[in-house]
Amino acid sequence: MLLLTMKRQQYASQQKHHGEVRMADKVEPSVMLQRIAATGDPLARHQREIIGDAVRIHIPLRDVVSLRNVAVYLRTLAGILDTLSRDTKRQDFEVLFDARSRIKLADRAIREGWPTTG
């Protein structure tokens, strides 16, 4: 009974958050646990192919002022990644895809030397 109540609450939360529940996006916990046990990865193969295994940040060592700007970007990125990692309303793929995008944007800003406001 408790499990059924939790499922109903999850469904209501998803409807409230997204307006509707898209079945293609919903992954049952048992399916995810089976996938993790079999492959060690919570994502499906096609999802992993989309986002990849890792994202790199290139930090150029131009001068100390640039290094200070890099530190600002990295602190900001760390806060964003921390917030994303705590988001329980979104699927793992959504969070990781968003994180990948944010990391790539920070990498571009660092490489191109975009000015910081901090």
C-alpha positions as CSV (number, residue, x, y, z in Angstrom):
1,M,0.0,0.0,0.0
2,L,2.8,2.4,0.9
3,L,4.5,1.7,-2.5
4,L,1.3,2.5,-4.3
5,T,0.9,5.7,-2.4
6,M,4.5,6.7,-3.2
7,K,3.9,5.9,-6.9
8,R,0.8,8.1,-6.9
9,Q,2.7,11.0,-5.3
10,Q,5.5,10.6,-7.8
11,Y,3.0,10.6,-10.7
12,A,1.2,13.7,-9.3
13,S,4.6,15.5,-8.8
14,Q,5.6,14.7,-12.4
15,Q,2.3,16.0,-13.7
16,K,2.6,19.2,-11.7
17,H,6.2,19.7,-12.8
18,H,5.9,18.8,-16.4
19,G,2.2,19.2,-17.1
20,E,2.1,15.6,-18.3
21,V,4.1,12.4,-17.9
22,R,5.9,11.3,-21.0
23,M,6.2,7.5,-20.8
24,A,9.3,7.5,-23.0
25,D,11.1,9.6,-20.4
26,K,10.0,7.6,-17.4
27,V,12.3,4.9,-16.2
28,E,11.0,2.6,-13.5
29,P,13.4,2.2,-10.6
30,S,13.5,-1.6,-11.0
31,V,14.6,-1.2,-14.7
32,M,17.3,1.2,-13.7
33,L,18.5,-1.1,-10.9
34,Q,18.7,-4.0,-13.4
35,R,20.6,-1.8,-15.9
36,I,23.1,-0.8,-13.2
37,A,23.6,-4.4,-12.1
38,A,24.1,-5.6,-15.7
39,T,26.2,-2.7,-17.1
40,G,27.3,-0.6,-14.1
41,D,25.7,2.4,-15.8
42,P,22.3,4.0,-14.9
43,L,21.8,5.2,-18.5
44,A,20.7,3.3,-21.5
45,R,23.4,2.7,-24.2
46,H,21.9,5.3,-26.6
47,Q,21.8,7.9,-23.8
48,R,25.4,7.2,-22.9
49,E,26.4,7.6,-26.6
50,I,24.7,11.0,-26.7
51,I,26.4,12.5,-23.7
52,G,29.6,10.5,-23.6
53,D,31.7,9.3,-20.7
54,A,33.5,12.5,-19.8
55,V,33.9,16.2,-20.6
56,R,37.2,18.0,-20.5
57,I,38.0,21.6,-19.5
58,H,41.1,23.1,-21.0
59,I,42.8,25.7,-18.8
60,P,45.3,27.9,-20.6
61,L,48.1,29.2,-18.5
62,R,48.4,32.7,-20.0
63,D,49.0,34.9,-17.0
64,V,47.8,35.3,-13.4
65,V,44.8,37.6,-14.2
66,S,43.5,35.0,-16.7
67,L,44.1,32.3,-14.0
68,R,41.9,34.4,-11.6
69,N,39.2,34.5,-14.2
70,V,39.4,30.8,-14.7
71,A,39.0,30.3,-10.9
72,V,35.8,32.4,-11.1
73,Y,34.4,30.2,-13.8
74,L,35.3,27.0,-12.0
75,R,33.7,28.2,-8.7
76,T,30.6,29.1,-10.6
77,L,30.6,25.8,-12.5
78,A,31.1,23.9,-9.2
79,G,28.0,25.5,-7.8
80,I,25.9,24.8,-10.8
81,L,27.0,21.1,-10.9
82,D,26.3,20.8,-7.2
83,T,22.8,22.1,-7.7
84,L,22.2,19.9,-10.7
85,S,23.4,16.8,-8.9
86,R,20.8,17.4,-6.2
87,D,17.9,17.8,-8.6
88,T,15.6,14.8,-7.8
89,K,12.7,15.9,-10.1
90,R,14.6,15.2,-13.3
91,Q,15.9,12.0,-14.8
92,D,19.6,11.2,-14.6
93,F,20.0,11.7,-18.4
94,E,18.5,15.2,-18.2
95,V,20.8,16.2,-15.4
96,L,23.9,14.8,-17.0
97,F,23.0,16.3,-20.4
98,D,22.5,19.7,-18.8
99,A,25.8,19.3,-16.8
100,R,27.6,18.4,-20.0
101,S,26.3,21.6,-21.7
102,R,27.3,23.8,-18.8
103,I,30.8,22.3,-18.7
104,K,31.3,22.8,-22.4
105,L,30.1,26.4,-22.1
106,A,32.5,27.1,-19.2
107,D,35.3,25.5,-21.2
108,R,34.5,27.8,-24.2
109,A,34.4,30.8,-21.9
110,I,37.8,29.9,-20.4
111,R,39.4,29.2,-23.7
112,E,38.2,32.4,-25.3
113,G,39.0,34.5,-22.3
114,W,35.5,35.9,-21.8
115,P,35.6,38.6,-19.1
116,T,34.1,37.8,-15.7
117,T,32.1,40.1,-13.5
118,G,33.5,38.8,-10.2
